[in-house]
């Protein structure tokens, strides 16, 4: 299986979200997760798992 480059990941991210303007807000967890993958960035931990983190009640 060929290795995917970061450039290809970014292009896949852009292609998958192209034409969905406005849906980034509605689907922000998926959008942000896909963006982290494309940028090879670590995803943030779930809310409430860090001491002192504010949780929504």
N, C-alpha and C positions, 0 to 999 in steps of 0.2 A: 504494500500500500504506500503510495507516494506521500511524502511529508508535505503538509500545507504550509506555505510561507505566511508571515504576518500580513504582507500585502494582500494575499489571497483572502485571508480572514477578514480584512477590512473591506475588501471588495464584496465579499459575501454578505457582510453586515449591511453595507450600503444598499445592495441589491434587494435584500429581504425587507428593508424598511422604506425603500423608495416608493413614493406614491401614497404613503400612509401618513402624511402630514397631519398632525393633531392627535394621532393615535399613540404617540410617544407618551403623552400624559396619561391616557387611559390605561395603557399597558406598560407603565413605567418599570415595573419589576422585570418584565421580559426584555424591554428595550435596554435597560441598564445592564442586565446580565449579559445580553448579547454584545453590548459595547465593551464590557470588561473582557469578554473572551476575545473579541477582535483586537483589543489593545494589549492582550496578554497581561492584564492587570488582575490582581487578587480581588475577588468579590468581597464586599463588606460582610461582617458577621451578621446574623439575624438580630433584629432589634430586641433589646432586653437581655442580651448575652454578655454585655460588658458592664461591669460595676459602674454605677452612676449614670448609665444610659437612660434617657427618658423613654418611658414606654407609653403608648397611647392607651388610655383607659376608656 
